[in-house]
Amino acid sequence: MISMRKQLFALLLCVGTFTILLTAFFVNITIDREFKVYIKDNIEKTSEIIVRQLQEIYEQEGSWENTIEEEFLITTQSGKFSLSILDTDKTLIWGKTKEQLAEEVEGLQSPSYLARFLPDKEKVYTFQDIPIHAKSYGLVGYARIGYFPSSILSTSDIVFQSCINRSIIWSGLIALLCFASIGAYITGVFTKPIYAIARTSVDLAEGKYRTRYTKKSEIKEIENLRHSMNYLAQKLDEQDSLRRKLISDLSHEIRTPLHILQSNLEAMIDGIYPIDEDQMQVLYQEVVRFGSMLNNLDKLKNVEDCTTDLHRQELYMNSCIKEVYNVFKIVARERQIHFKIDLKETDRVTIFADYNALKQILMNLFSNAFKFTESGSIVVTTHIEGKMVCMSIEDTGIGVTTEDMPYIFERMYRGDKSREKYEGSGIGLTMVKKLVTLHEGKVEVESEENKGTRFTIKLPLMHYTKSKTLKSLSLKA
């Protein structure tokens, strides 16, 4: 298996090489095309000069009988053209042949030049017959101009073309080196944090929950991955702490009734306590307490595993609240707590919910409010928020500390300060959140230590109805 870094580097290098070769190919094609145009222009200009001078000679001499001066041939041909003069019937009068031109080209250039530019003279050699018109005589003959196209280039032209080719090669090598450097940098930018995050995940798998990857990245996706990994590590660390606390709490909860049972039984065996109905009643109460705690754990397991069957039906929200409110009115009167409900905004509003589950939610929230409120007030209000029915339970109790706030819905969690003073198994709010979630609802909590807490339950609104009773609800409002 090839690493991501090697694959990225190879991909960038291949793309760079392909781009360079493609660029060099098109540059060479363009240069070759431009040089061909350049050669063609030179040939046309030279041909015009030669024909014009031949016309002037014929105007002056009136025939081709006189020998054309060598100086004329040197200035017009420069050893790169073969010039032949033909009469009107295209019979050769005077001129240089293809073979003579090839010999002159070989004399002017090195053999390597010919090997490069003139690999096959028979195929490369070109000529054209251009008519010569004298003003006083009309058509007087033809000028046959032959040449090897590549030999038309001057030494400076060849040097320029060679320099261009060398420049392309060096530019390609430099560009390839740049691609390799950029590829190495980019792969490092991507893969180094990924490898580091992978090592962090391995540490987390090994139980090192305090491991974090702190090096920031300028790449958004990698930075999001880093935050996600650190968030996972934080949650695992918190869950590990909660697990340890849960074990401690369970040990404490189980140890207390077992210690009482053990002490009383030892006292009875030693004859310190009499084996009578009162002592048996004490032992029975501790067994019931122990069994109740185990039952709560079973309930929590069922709720968390979603094994609780919900029998949903159309229910009046207010009717359910009033029923639980009537249960706690006596408690409020005995403890002299101001207990009030305001359900005007949700009169005749129905929800689609399980009656027993909804009652359990309300019982747990009301019970918590009374448990942690020694004096003051507890107010229950309802309202409509979009497509949700909201119920708020606000008390003036001890509140929840900032440190405990993120964990109040965790199973078996209770703040250390209140564990000994207030009874409970620490699973009530866990069950509330799970049941509300099963109803596609939300639970929100606001609290301030020593000032009070407000829980808000949001459940999907079914509809308003004008009927005073529902067949599916056998409750008295």
C-alpha angles and dihedrals in degrees: 000000000000119000121246091243093056092045093051092046093049091047093051091045092051092048090049093048092048091048092049094048092046091049092047091049094053093043091053092048090051093048092047091050092049092049090052089053089047092052092047092052091050092050093050093048093046091047091052091051093048095047092046092052092047089052090053092049093051091047089055100040101030092217145038093245095103118077115256110243117256090227089063091053092050095049095045104037105027088196094294102094135052109220121198126176117215129187123235090279089052092249112153113254100167138338155109121280130222092256092053090051091050090053091050091048090051088051093051097044135040121256090252089060092055092044089054102040104022107039091151117021094188092060098037099046113099133181138178134195113228118191118238115217122189117199094230098035107033116214106012101167147301135283111218108203116189129181148159103244096217092049090062088076114096124227090260089052091053091047091049092050091048091050090051091052092048090048090053091051094048092044089051092050092047091047090049090051090049091050090050092049093046090045091052091048095046094047089049092050091052103035104039095064090041091054090046092050089048089054089049090053090051090052090051090050088053091055099259093134096167092064114117135177105224104172108109123221129212090217110093097214094049091046089052089050090050092050091047092051093047090047089051090049090050092050092047089050091050092046090050090052090047090049091053091047091047091054090048092049093046090049090051094046094047095041094057100060092037091051091050091049092047094048094047093046091049090049090051092048091049090048094244093118121040117237097240139131095275094055091045089051090054091051091047092053091053091049090050090049091050092048092048091056091051090048090054090052090051090050091050091050091051092049094047092047089051089236092131108107113226116210101196124196139155109284137178106241092207093051092056092047093049092051093055090040091058090054093055097041091086092050090051092050093050094048093040094237119152104241117186138165129198112190101155096117093056100044108147092001115143133202132193104239147128109268097214093045092049090048091050090051091052094044092052094047094045091045092052091048092053093041094058099034113081095170140356125052145317117205126189118197135171135200143161119256112182107299093343133091109220127202120187126195111193124183138175095227134127093294127209125286121240090245093054097042097087091052106043092105094048115111116263091001119145129159112258092234094058102036097090098036100046123049123226144106098246096238102097097091091041089058091045093055093045094050093046090050090051087056091053089251138126137235120211128182134193121183144163122195114257091001106072148267136256122202118193122196118196119194129174113270115236102189146290117269133192095207116104095215138033123210090219092058120066096184133118112231 
